[in-house]
Amino acid sequence: MRCPYCKHTENKVTDSRATDDDNSIRRRRECLACGRRFTTYEVIEDVPIMVIKSSGSYEMFDRSKLLNGLLRSCNKRNIPRETLENIVKNVEDAIRNRSQQEIKSSEIGDLVLKELKDIDEVAYVRFASVYRNFEDVQAFVAVLKDLRNHEESK
């Protein structure tokens, strides 16, 4: 780290603490040549998550797109926005904890459905109908049977 005053390269860290958002570390440093102090911020560089669409194309993971899909699925349902934001956070955390930077959109949908299943059945069916691209009534019936089995196993 180069001193912003004298450009000397050697310094010592006098204080370190996490920032308020916990996404970076604030460090106070003291230059060993001129003795002046300065602040640096150390930030973890996020590796972008690439989503493999059903068409085979790639796009970057977009948490706002996921949240918008959840908002549409939960329209006129009594589900607080905070709950939906927690679902998005849980899904993103699960994706980031994987060793791969690529994930299929179908896997993201499965993670969302797992979260929605215990929160609201109507929102679950709505999200599943779009995500799984239902083409007939039998697809709806299969999801409803799955929900019934889930409720009975609780």
N, C-alpha and C positions, 0 to 999 in steps of 0.2 A: 504494500500500500504506500503510495507516494504522498508525502506531506504537501498539502495544497499551498503552503506558504513558501517553504524553501526547497521543495522537490526532493528532499532526502527520502531514501527508501526504507530506512529502519525506524520503527516506532514500536510502542508497547500499548497494549490494551489496558485501559484503567477501569473500565466499567462496561458490562454487557447486560442487556435486558431485552425481553421480548416486547414488541410493539403492542399496542392495544388490540389490533386485529389478529395477533399471533401468526402473521404471515411473514414476518421478518424479524431480524435481531438488530437492535441499535447498539452500536459500539462507540464508546468514547476512546480516543487514541491520543497518545502524546508522542510527539516527534522527539527522537533521541538526539537530534542535531540542534534544533532551535528551541525546543521545550514547549512549543505552542500545542494547543489541543484542538482536535477536530472530531467530527462525528461521521461515522460511516453506517450504512445499512446493508445488511446481508440478507438476500432474498433467495428462497428456493425457487429455481426455475422449473415451472410445471412442464412436463412432457405432454404435448397435446394427445388427446385420445381420438383415434380415427374410428369412425363408425362405418361398417360395411353394410351398405343398403341391400335390400332384396334384389335390386337390379344388378348388383355387383359393383356399383360405383361407390366411391369413398367420400365422406364429408367429416368435418371436425365435429366432435361432440359439442352440443349446444344445450346447456342446462335450461335456458329460457324456452327453447323449443319443447323440451320435455315438460316443463311447467305449464306451458300453454296447452299442451295435449291433455294434461291432467285437469286443468281448469275447464276445458270443454267437456271432459268426461264427467266432471262433478258439478256441471251447471245445474242450478236450482236444487242442489243437495246441500244439506246442512253440514258442510265440512269446512272447518276453518282453513284459511290460506296457509297458516303456519304449519298445519298438518301436511299439506301438499308440498310445501317447501322442505319439510323434513323428509318426505319420500324422495324428492329429488336429491337431497343431500346424501341420504342412505344409498341410493342407487349410484351416485357419482363416487362415493367412498368405496363401494363394492367394486366398481370398475377400476378405480385407481389402485386398489389393493391386489389386483391381478398382476401377473408378471408380464403380460402382453399389453401393448399400446393400441391394439386393434380389437374391436368387438363387433359382433354382428348385431344389427338392429333388433333381430328376433330375441337375442339374449337380453338386451336392454328391456324389451317388452315383457319378457318373463320376470325380470327383477321387479318391474313396476307392478305387474299383476300379483306377485307374491305379497307386496306391501299393501295393495288395495284390497286384497281378499278379506282381510280382517277389519277393514275400515268401513267399507260401504259396498254392498253387493251390486246395487244398480250402477254405481260408477265403475265397478269391476267389469260388468257386462258391457257397458258402453265403451270402455277402453279396449276390451278384448275384441269387440266387433270391428273397431277400426284397425287395431294392431294386427289381428289375425285375418283381416280382409274377408269377413263372412260373406259367402255368396248365396247361402240358402238357409232355411229355417232349421235344418238339421244341425248346422254349426252352432246356432243359438241353443238348441236343446242340449247339445253335448256340454256346452259351458255351464248351463243351468244344472245339469246332473252333477258336474264336477263341484259346483258350489254346494249343492245339497249334500254330497258326500263329505265335503269339508266341514259343513255345519254339524253333521251327525257325528263326526270323529272328534269334535271338541269336547 
